[in-house]
């Protein structure tokens, strides 16, 4: 029997600066979403707690949710983490370790704008304040396009980077672009992870492939809830599949 997994939200940029793309939301919009969740009595879970629900080790309550961030952009320290802390919410932030403290030159700069990533000192500051930092690989390649040794290096090295910089070995990995299959799940386990998260995928029963709902610029104040939730999920799935184009441009630049 398939176990119930609480909803996991995935944010990317929470930034004042506009860009050409759908992953950026304004700090005001983010604050309103978190305030709505708090006012309605939602409680945030860590990914360890979500995984325990997936394994049948704990029961999931209907008002529980997990919040995650992919890429680890610097603006999170100013516009997202303080909002979460004010409401007693936890979150997991997935970091591209080779770009800690650097501009996002791994990405395609739609509109010509670059965004800075969190530095290790920023992460250490928020470690004890409800934010857990985990792996988003070393350089953010689409793992399914790499051969097995290359994919393994991205998984092993990013885990080591985080362990050395933050004195805590991460247990979770977010597959870049949400792209993963049985091979990637197996490689992640071998690298020492026991939780993996994807994007816009159906729940398969595998804790190495926990599904998340991306929060994009059109997402409502209660992402994944309300009368338009099915439309929201379809739009998120289409947007995530369009990221293949970004991955192709990224690979060409490499």
C-alpha positions as CSV (number, residue, x, y, z in Angstrom):
1,X,0.0,0.0,0.0
2,X,1.4,3.4,-1.0
3,X,2.0,5.6,2.1
4,X,0.9,9.2,2.2
5,X,3.7,11.8,1.8
6,X,3.1,15.4,2.9
7,X,3.3,18.1,0.3
8,X,6.8,19.4,-0.3
9,X,7.2,22.9,-1.8
10,X,10.2,23.8,-3.9
11,X,11.2,27.5,-4.2
12,X,14.1,28.9,-6.2
13,X,14.7,32.6,-6.2
14,X,13.0,34.9,-3.7
15,X,14.5,38.2,-4.9
16,X,13.6,41.8,-5.5
17,X,15.3,41.8,-8.9
18,X,13.2,40.9,-11.9
19,X,14.4,38.4,-14.5
20,X,13.2,36.6,-17.6
21,X,12.1,33.3,-16.1
22,X,9.3,31.7,-14.0
23,X,11.2,30.6,-10.9
24,X,11.6,34.0,-9.3
25,X,9.0,35.3,-6.9
26,X,9.0,38.6,-5.1
27,X,9.8,38.8,-1.3
28,X,6.3,40.2,-0.8
29,X,4.6,37.3,-2.5
30,X,6.7,34.8,-0.6
31,X,5.9,36.5,2.8
32,X,2.2,36.4,2.0
33,X,2.3,32.7,1.2
34,X,4.1,31.9,4.4
35,X,1.8,34.1,6.4
36,X,-1.2,32.4,4.9
37,X,0.2,28.9,5.8
38,X,0.9,30.1,9.4
39,X,-2.5,31.7,9.8
40,X,-4.2,28.5,8.7
41,X,-2.3,26.4,11.2
42,X,0.1,24.6,8.9
43,X,3.2,23.0,10.5
44,X,6.5,22.5,8.6
45,X,8.3,19.2,8.6
46,X,12.0,18.5,8.1
47,X,12.8,16.1,5.2
48,X,13.8,13.5,7.8
49,X,10.2,13.7,9.1
50,X,8.8,13.5,5.6
51,X,10.9,10.4,4.9
52,X,9.7,8.9,8.1
53,X,6.1,9.3,6.8
54,X,7.1,7.8,3.5
55,X,8.6,4.8,5.3
56,X,5.6,4.4,7.5
57,X,7.5,5.3,10.7
58,X,5.2,8.1,11.6
59,X,1.7,9.3,10.6
60,X,1.4,12.4,8.5
61,X,-1.1,15.0,9.7
62,X,-3.3,16.9,7.1
63,X,-1.8,20.3,8.1
64,X,1.9,19.3,7.6
65,X,4.1,20.6,4.8
66,X,7.8,20.7,4.0
67,X,9.5,23.8,2.4
68,X,12.6,23.5,0.3
69,X,14.8,25.8,-1.8
70,X,16.9,24.7,-4.8
71,X,20.2,26.4,-5.8
72,X,20.8,28.3,-2.6
73,X,20.6,31.9,-3.8
74,X,22.0,34.7,-1.5
75,X,18.8,36.7,-1.4
76,X,17.2,33.9,0.6
77,X,19.2,35.1,3.7
78,X,17.5,38.5,3.4
79,X,14.0,37.8,2.1
80,X,13.1,34.1,2.8
81,X,14.9,32.7,5.9
82,X,13.9,35.6,8.2
83,X,10.3,35.2,7.3
84,X,10.4,31.5,8.0
85,X,12.2,32.1,11.3
86,X,9.6,34.6,12.4
87,X,6.8,32.0,11.9
88,X,8.8,29.1,13.5
89,X,9.0,27.3,10.1
90,X,11.8,25.1,9.0
91,X,13.2,24.5,5.5
92,X,15.9,22.6,3.6
93,X,18.1,24.5,1.2
94,X,19.9,22.5,-1.5
95,X,23.3,24.0,-2.4
96,X,25.4,23.9,-5.6
97,X,28.7,23.5,-3.7
98,X,31.2,24.8,-6.3
99,X,29.2,28.0,-6.5
100,X,28.9,28.9,-2.8
101,X,29.6,32.6,-2.5
102,X,29.8,33.0,-6.3
103,X,27.6,34.1,-9.2
104,X,25.4,31.5,-10.9
105,X,27.6,31.1,-14.0
106,X,26.5,27.5,-14.2
107,X,23.1,28.7,-15.4
108,X,21.8,30.4,-18.6
109,X,21.5,34.1,-17.9
110,X,18.1,34.8,-19.4
111,X,17.9,38.6,-19.7
112,X,21.6,38.9,-18.9
113,X,21.3,39.0,-15.1
114,X,23.4,37.0,-12.8
115,X,22.5,36.1,-9.2
116,X,24.8,35.4,-6.3
117,X,24.7,32.2,-4.2
118,X,24.9,32.0,-0.4
119,X,28.4,31.9,1.0
120,X,29.4,29.2,3.5
121,X,29.3,31.8,6.3
122,X,25.7,32.6,5.4
123,X,24.8,28.9,5.7
124,X,26.6,28.5,9.0
125,X,24.7,31.5,10.4
126,X,21.3,29.9,9.5
127,X,22.2,26.3,10.4
128,X,21.0,26.6,13.9
129,X,17.9,28.6,13.1
130,X,15.7,26.1,11.4
131,X,17.4,25.8,8.0
132,X,19.1,22.6,6.9
133,X,21.6,22.6,4.0
134,X,21.8,19.7,1.7
135,X,23.2,18.7,-1.7
136,X,22.3,20.0,-5.2
137,X,25.5,18.5,-6.6
138,X,28.7,20.3,-7.3
139,X,28.0,22.1,-10.6
140,X,24.3,21.4,-11.3
141,X,24.5,19.1,-14.4
142,X,21.6,17.0,-15.5
143,X,22.7,13.8,-13.9
144,X,20.8,11.5,-16.3
145,X,23.0,12.9,-19.2
146,X,26.3,12.0,-17.4
147,X,28.0,8.6,-17.4
148,X,27.9,6.8,-14.1
149,X,31.4,7.9,-12.8
150,X,30.7,11.5,-13.6
151,X,27.3,11.4,-11.8
152,X,28.9,9.7,-8.9
153,X,31.6,12.3,-8.6
154,X,28.9,15.1,-8.5
155,X,27.1,13.3,-5.7
156,X,30.1,12.3,-3.6
157,X,32.0,15.5,-3.9
158,X,29.1,17.8,-3.0
159,X,28.4,15.7,0.1
160,X,32.1,16.0,1.1
161,X,32.0,19.8,0.4
162,X,29.1,20.3,2.7
163,X,30.5,18.1,5.4
164,X,33.8,20.0,5.5
165,X,32.2,23.5,5.3
166,X,29.3,23.0,7.7
167,X,30.5,20.2,10.0
168,X,27.5,18.1,9.1
169,X,27.1,15.5,6.4
170,X,23.9,16.0,4.4
171,X,21.4,13.2,4.3
172,X,19.4,14.6,1.3
173,X,20.1,15.4,-2.3
174,X,18.0,17.3,-4.8
175,X,18.6,16.1,-8.4
176,X,19.3,19.1,-10.7
177,X,16.3,19.8,-12.9
178,X,14.4,17.1,-11.0
179,X,15.9,14.6,-13.5
180,X,16.6,11.2,-12.0
181,X,15.9,7.5,-12.5
182,X,16.8,4.2,-10.8
183,X,20.5,4.7,-11.7
184,X,20.7,8.1,-10.0
185,X,18.8,6.9,-7.0
186,X,21.2,4.0,-6.6
187,X,24.2,6.2,-7.0
188,X,22.9,8.7,-4.4
189,X,22.4,5.8,-1.9
190,X,26.0,4.7,-2.6
191,X,27.2,8.2,-2.0
192,X,25.7,8.2,1.5
193,X,22.3,9.9,1.0
194,X,19.1,8.3,2.3
195,X,16.7,10.9,1.0
196,X,16.3,12.2,-2.6
197,X,13.9,14.8,-4.0
198,X,12.6,15.4,-7.5
199,X,10.3,17.9,-9.2
200,X,6.8,17.6,-10.5
201,X,6.9,13.8,-10.4
202,X,4.4,11.2,-9.2
203,X,5.1,9.5,-5.8
204,X,6.5,6.1,-6.6
205,X,7.0,4.9,-3.1
206,X,10.8,5.4,-3.2
207,X,12.3,7.6,-0.5
208,X,15.1,8.5,-2.9
209,X,12.5,10.1,-5.2
210,X,10.2,12.2,-3.0
211,X,8.1,14.4,-5.2
212,X,7.9,18.2,-4.8
213,X,5.7,20.9,-6.1
214,X,7.7,23.8,-7.7
215,X,6.5,27.2,-6.6
216,X,6.5,29.5,-9.7
217,X,5.6,33.1,-10.2
218,X,1.9,32.2,-10.9
219,X,1.5,30.0,-7.8
220,X,-1.4,31.0,-5.5
221,X,-1.1,32.1,-1.8
222,X,-1.6,28.5,-0.8
223,X,0.6,26.6,-3.3
224,X,-0.8,23.2,-4.2
225,X,-4.1,23.8,-2.5
226,X,-7.4,25.3,-3.5
227,X,-9.7,24.9,-6.5
228,X,-7.0,25.5,-9.1
229,X,-4.4,23.0,-7.6
230,X,-4.7,20.6,-10.5
231,X,-4.1,23.4,-13.1
232,X,-1.2,24.6,-11.0
233,X,0.4,21.2,-11.0
234,X,0.0,20.8,-14.8
235,X,1.5,24.2,-15.4
236,X,4.4,23.3,-13.0
237,X,5.0,20.0,-14.9
238,X,5.1,21.8,-18.2
239,X,7.5,24.5,-16.9
240,X,9.8,21.9,-15.4
241,X,9.9,19.9,-18.7
242,X,10.8,23.1,-20.5
243,X,14.0,23.1,-18.3
244,X,15.4,20.6,-20.8
245,X,16.1,23.6,-23.0
246,X,18.1,25.3,-20.3
247,X,20.0,22.1,-19.7
248,X,20.9,21.9,-23.4
249,X,22.1,25.5,-23.4
250,X,24.0,24.8,-20.2
251,X,25.7,21.7,-21.7
252,X,26.7,23.7,-24.8
253,X,28.3,26.3,-22.7
254,X,30.3,23.7,-20.8
